[in-house]
């Protein structure tokens, strides 16, 4: 059985480590190289200690990168678009996990990221990386841009309702609550343990950059305005997006069940979680740690047309590396769930 | 022979065995709601009574 030669550019961060964990157990992958300028020459297990005795791979410098079949880019935001020209010759397919190619409009990129895009001509060539929305395009894609973690949770929670045109287009309010690994592994004063531990920190009440991709993907029947706030919690992994939408008609809960069922019944990684009894009645991020699932729940406010949609993921999995491997499987014609079957832990 | 009914909560199709009896409890496979069979001819399902829990409200 032919193997796909895969390399990771910028593999010393949390996303790179998670990709390594998944790809090292992928039955159709030969992991060829992992680059890191900071750790070149050192074993990857030194940076990702969960991989001790799993791999003998060592980091290499980017200038040692050999041609392969598929490249995963885990470079910091802004760096991937600068490096892209030199990487195009290295692989037939590229999956970028940065924010650089998520938006399909250069002006919108400049407005949200505060800098001109280095290669606006490439934006239209990248498929936005949520498989549940762009599965068929991914099968033929050469380039995929993985979605932001907060955006992924929000989009998956709201997509069926916007797709079916059930929502007031400019009244959506989203509160995303996320763990510290969302911020990557570069330390700062704000991430120092005594400061970061136990926080419930409003870190981006308005203008979170993921808002742009949420609006892009939900503007199915016309321009959508989403009001998104982000709060940092004292957990390491996990995102819970609590989305408040206002329905444009008097839909009951059965109608909401119907659109979620129709949209996601065949999806291997989407689960509707809405139970009347038990401890975990609605989506709970901690149950998803290490898994590629997105759990979605909802409740209709009986006093109004407000619908609350709760969507939970592991930010490093469905919000980054897991989503990227799911796209990789589609691009290569593998079973979509390959290397992504881990169901999470309980209790945890 | 089996019967099909819809969950009164989420509207999912539920298949019931031919020997289903009145008063039987079952669980909706979609939303997990515990349902009581109120009658068999015709099939009529209703949410089973639950013990209320105090969740700080």
Interface residues (C-beta under 8 A of the other chain):
Chain A: X253 X254 X257 X258 X261 X272 X274 X275 X276 X277 X278
Chain B: X9 X10 X11 X12 X30 X31 X32 X33 X34 X47 X50
